[in-house]
């Protein structure tokens, strides 16, 4: 029996796309990725080579989510580096 797969859209901001292994990443539209149903955000980010995952902020549907959140079919996940200014 083959495990069920889901599709998510991953958008990386603040230059994060340069720090991961996603070939042909589209800075306007992000990357459409297929993962196993039940995958957590942490596992997805690890699979693309993102380091320092805990230092970044992650959002789904306008709300902040943690690294242990399970992904759902059709999710759009937005990732941001911490920034400061003043």
N, C-alpha and C positions, 0 to 999 in steps of 0.2 A: 504494500500500500504506500503510495506516494504522499508525503506530507503536504498539507494545504499551504499555498503561497499567497501573500498579500502584496499590494503595491503601495508604496509611499513616495511622497515628493519631499526631498531633503534640500533645503535652501541654506547656504552657508554665507554669512556676512562677515564684515570686518577682516577680510583677507583669509578667512579660514580655509577657503578652497585651495589655497596654495600649500597648505600644510597636510593635506590628505591625499590618498591615492584614488582619485576619481578622474579617469581619463575623459577628455572632452566635456568637462563641467561647464554648463551654461550659466553664466553669472546672472542672467535675467530670469531664467525659468527654473534654475536648480537642477537636481538630478532625480530622475524617476528610478527607484530601486525596487527590486523584488526581494522579499525576505520571507522566511518561514513564519507562519501564523504563530503568535505568542512571543515573538522576538521583543526583547526590551531595548529601549533606546541605547543603553550602555553597550550592548552587544553589537548593535548596528554601527555605532561610532568606532568601536574597537576594530570592527571588520574592515573599515576604510582607512585605518591607520591614524585616527585622531588621538593625539597625546593631550595630556592635561584636560581631560574631559570635564573634570569637576570644577574647573575654573570658569567654564563658559555658562551661558544662560540658554535655555531651550524653551520654545513655545509651540503650542498646538492650539489652533482655534482661538487665538488671542489670549490664552492663559498659559502661565508658566508651568512647566512640567519638570519632573526630576528624572534622573538617569535610569531609575528602576521602573519607569512607566512602560507598560506594554504598548506596542504599536498596533494600530488598527488599519484595515484596508481603506485606502483613500486619504490617510492622514497627510497633512502638510506640516512638516517639522522645520522650524526656523532656529538656527543656531547663531549666537552672537558671542564675541569676545567681550570681556569687561572693558569698559572705557571710562575715562575720567576727563574732567576738564573744569573750567571755571573762569 
